[in-house]
Structures are given as C-alpha cells and as structure tokens.
C-alpha cells in the first residue's frame, strides 16, 4: 500500500487539491500496477 504525504502552503482550493490527489493516484496506479484504493495520500 503506497502512502504519500504532501505538505502544501495554505491557499489552495479544494478543487485544486482534489485534482492533485487524482493525478498522483493515477501516476502511482500506472507505475506500481496497484488499485487506486490501495493508494493513501495525506495532505
């Protein structure tokens, strides 16, 4: 189970954070051949 922690400066909109999580999740799925449900991302 990949676990990824991302520290961001304040001021990012929820929409931007959601898109970031989706893009990183897809990159992990494509690279590691795991399911999206297995990816944990902490903002």
Secondary structure, 3 states (H helix, E strand, C coil): CCEEECCCCCCCCHHHHHHHHHHHHHHHHHHHCCCHHHCEEEC
